[in-house]
Amino acid sequence: MHCRRSMKRYCRKEKMIRIYKAHNYDDLSRKAANIISAQVIMKPNCVLGLATGTSPIGAYKQLVEWYKKGDIDFAEVRTVNLDEYIGLDGSHEQSYRYFMDHQLFDQVNINKVNTNVPNGKAKDVESECKRYDALIDSLGGVDLQLLGLGHNGHIGFNEPDSAFEKTTHVVALTESTINANARLFASKEEVPTRAITMGIKSIMMAKKILVIASGADKADIVNQAFNGPVTPSVPASILQLHGDVTLVADEDALSKFCRTI
């Protein structure tokens, strides 16, 4: 069955994946923000799993706009972020805590006590990983997990590997990820080489997952992740096995999407 222009659905291994095609990045951001705001409206004390990077900036900007208009209330929302660089504290401009504070938390009425990012300065990072998993469990799990999609298929900082990492863990960043992030630092040498990230099991335990992708440079990996085999060499491919995944991508990112639906 051929799909409508704005939304597509197909079943993969009896799991439903919804695909919303956006005209451009701004349209993508509005569509993603709509899904996030609907979750907050339906469950004001929901747990949002949040992502960093350039992909979600537009969605966060839209959420801030709607908050300022009185259309959305974050007072009861709890959040858990996917990852954090090891060695950076929350005051560092390239830390993910700093990113979230400036892109979203400082601009809405969320209680900062209810926002959680892994501690990149923890003395014992293994204990920090266990603490973070216990925290997510104590919140009752994630209601909606937002994900970007790395050029190599990473979600969070779960890099291509020989097996799917399960829970929150320390990861050595690949050269491609370091290169991609180098534009945000004064030099490539300043980019941290390790990070704490929620694992694949942690992500897959979310009740709903929202993936956003923009640009022609994401076209190959979008097609591999959602149409290729499920393999740890493309970490995002595991999302094919989740029961409730929504992909919001612009026309360029979907330009090589080859599945007939």
Beta strands, then each sheet from edge to edge (+ up, - down):
strand 1: 7-12
strand 2: 15-22
strand 3: 47-50
strand 4: 78-81
strand 5: 83-85
strand 6: 115-116
strand 7: 144-147
strand 8: 169-172
strand 9: 194-197
strand 10: 208-213
strand 11: 244-250
sheet 1: 1+ 2- 11- 10- 7- 3- 4- 6-
sheet 2: 5+ 9- 8+
end
